[in-house]
Amino acid sequence: IVVDDGSKDRCGEIADRWAVRDPRIRVIHQANAGPAAARNRGMAMGSGQWIALLDSDDVWFPQTLAHYAACIEKHPDAKLIYGYRHRLRDGKVTQLTGRYQDRVTGVKELFDGIYFESSCAMFRRELLDTAGPMDVTLPLIEDYEFFLRLSLLTPLQPLGEATGLRRRHGHNISRPCGENRLQEAAVLEQFAAREDVRSVLPAAQVGARLAWVYHAAGREFARTRKRSEAREAFARSLGHRFSLRTWLAMQASRMGF
């Protein structure tokens, strides 16, 4: 299932030509509504027991689905399987090692950081039916918020394999910047405030994670000379956990360094 989310290039036309040649391919055209809406539309149109996502700027390896199938056979009770990816930039591939590929993980590990992306995971449709679709109001990291909700429903089974390539370029909407870090913090705060999460995540873990994200936001703002935004982010970081490094960074932003 290919969702053309209002592409301005020839993606939709190319997908249509392939659909004529191969009846297994279904193409859906819609006005641009963002990654969450596109994924939701594709997942709603599917009828399979398992859902695997592939973003437009990522590439699966030829054996990716075979690896998923082998993992399902080995772990028939698994409901969410995740691998990792290598990086593709300017035609060059950087091989990476995946995190938490040696053991089953869950909400605690995922809250502490993003260690797999939407194109690296496959999950049972029943999880989508229970957790609900991706949040279309989020401009980015909607997949992280979605998988956090899924992690409340099932253990996360590692694949132990790289699933493909993540293409990095100057137009990635998830590129590091202060605004993106603030969006990440907002998602984490909203998730941590859920009643069913408070009994799972220790308050100390929540505070440490939010302190780190706000500190990272402050550093990005300081790097781009957005000093008032940097000071605000550093102050929020200190509000969750005191750190001498963060306090010094806030003082430096006040003095214009």
N, C-alpha and C positions, 0 to 999 in steps of 0.2 A: 504494500500500500504506500503510494507516494503522495504526500500532501504538498501541493504547490501553494505556499502561503503568500500569494501576491508577488511572486518573484518578478523583478524588473529585467532579468536577463532571459535567456532562452531555455531555462530549466524546464518550464512547463511544456514547451513545445517538444523538447527532446524526450521527456517522459511520455508524452502522448504517442510519439513515434514508436517507442519501445513497447508500449501497451498494445499497439496494433500488431506488432511482431510476436508478442508473447502474451497469451490470454491470462497468465497468472498475475500479471501486473495490473494493478488498479490505480488510476490517477484521480486525485481529488483537487479541484481548483477552488480557491477561496480568496477573498480580499485579505490583504495583509492584516493579521491579528496577533502576531507574535508566536514565539516558540511554544508556549503552554497551550494556546488555542490550537495550533497545528498538531501537536502531539495528541491532544484530547480528541480531535476530529479523527485522526488515524486510528487511535485505540478504539473509538466507538464504532468505527466501520469494520474492525476486525472481528473474527468469530472464533479464533483459536484459543486453546487453553492457556497458552503462553504468549507473552508479549515481549518483543525485543525491539529496542529503539535504535535508530541510526540517524544522527544529525547530518545536515547537508554538508558541513565542512569536515566530516570525519569519514574514515574508510575502514571497513571491516577487512580482516584477512580472509582468504578463500575458505579456511578451515574453521572459522569462528563458530558457525552454527553447529558444526560437527563436534566441536569441543563442548558446547552447551548440551547437546544431545547425550554425549558420553557422561557428563556430570549428572544429568537427570537420571540416567540409568544407574549410576553409582550411588546417588543420593535421592531415592524416589520420594522422600518426604520433604525435600527442599521446595521452598516457595519463592525464594529470590536468590539468584546466582549472580555473582559479580566477578569480573576480571580486572584488568588494567590496560593501559594503552601506552604506545610509544609516541614520540613527538615528531611531527613533520613540519619543517620550516625551510622555506626557500629550496625545496627539493631534497633536503637532507634529513635523514631519519636519525633521531637520537633514541637509543634503546634505554628504557627506564625499567626499574624494578617496582613491582606492585607492593603496596602496603597491606598487611593483614591477609596475605595469601596462604598462610599456613594454619589458620584456625578460623572457626566460625566466629562471627562478630555480631554486634547488635547496636542498640540505640546509643549506648555509652560511647563506643568507639566512633560512631558516625557523628555524634554531636561534637566530638573533639576535633573533627576535621573532615574535609571531603577527600575520600580516598578512592572513590570510583565515580564515574560520570554516567550520564544516561546511555551513551553508546557502548558502555562496558557492562551493562546489566540486562538480565532477563528475569521476568517475574510472572507468576500465575495471575490470570485474569481475576480470580477471586479476591486478590489483594486490592486491585483497582475498584472492584465492586464495593468493598468494605470501606476503604479509605477515601474514596471519591477521586475526582480528576485533579489534574494540576491546577494551581491557582493562576487564573488568567490575569489577575491584577498585578502580579509580580513582573517587573520588567526584565529581571534576570534571576539566576539561581533558583528558578522555579522547580528545576529537577531536584536540587538538594532538599528543598522544603518537602517535595513529594516523597522522596526516599526516606526522609526522617519520619514521616507519617507511616510509611510502610514498615519501618524498622520496629515500630511499636507492635506490629502484628505477627512478626516472624523472625527467627534467626536469619542471618545473612550468610549464605554459603559461598566460600571463595571458589573460583574456577581454577586458579593456579596457572592461568595462561593469559597472555596478552591477547586482547580481542581485536586490536586494530591500531590505526594511527589517528592522532588528534592533530589537526592542522592548525598551526599557530601563525597568525599574521596580525598586522596592525589594526584590522577591523573587527577582531573578536570582541563581542559585547561583554565577555567575561574577563577582559584584560584587567590586571591589577590597577586600581585607582581608588582614591578616597571615597568617592560616591558608591562604588561597588562594595567596598568594605562596610559602609554604613548599611547598605541593603542587606548584607549578610548578617550583620548584628541585629537588624530588625527582625529578620526571619528567626534567628536563634532566640531572641527574647520572646517573641510570640509563641514559639514552640515550647519553651521552658515554662511558660505561664499556664500551659494546659494542666488541668487537674490530673490527668492520667500520666503526666510526665513527672510531676513533682515527686511522686513516690519512687520513680526510677532513677532520676538523675540527682546526685548529691548537690546541695547548694554550693559547696566549695568548687565543684567541677564547673557548674554553670558560671560562677563568678570568674573563675580563672579563664575560661574560654572567651567570655565577653570582654574581659580586660584585654586579652590578647588581640581580639579583632578590632576593638576601638583604638588600641595602640598602633596597630598596622594601618588603620585609616588615618590616624594622625601623621604617621610617617609619610604616607602618600601625599597628603595635603601639604605638608611641609616641603616635600620635594618639589611640588609645583607652585610653591610660594603662596598658597592659600592659608595665610597664617591664622586668621580668625577661625576658620574651619578646623585647622590643626589643633588649636587650643581647646576648642569645644570637644573634639574627639579624645584628646589626652585627658581632659577633665572627666569625661564619661568613663574612660578606662580606669582612672584612679577611684572613681565612685564604686567600681566593682571590686578592685583589689589594688592596694598601694604597691607601687614599684618605684624605686629610686630612679631607674632609667626613664620611666614615663614622666616622673616629676621633673627631672632635668630637661627632658625634651620639651615639656610644656613651658618651662622658664625660657628656654632658648627661643621658642616660637614667639614669646612675648617680647623678647629683645631684638627680634628680626633676623636671627641667624638661620 
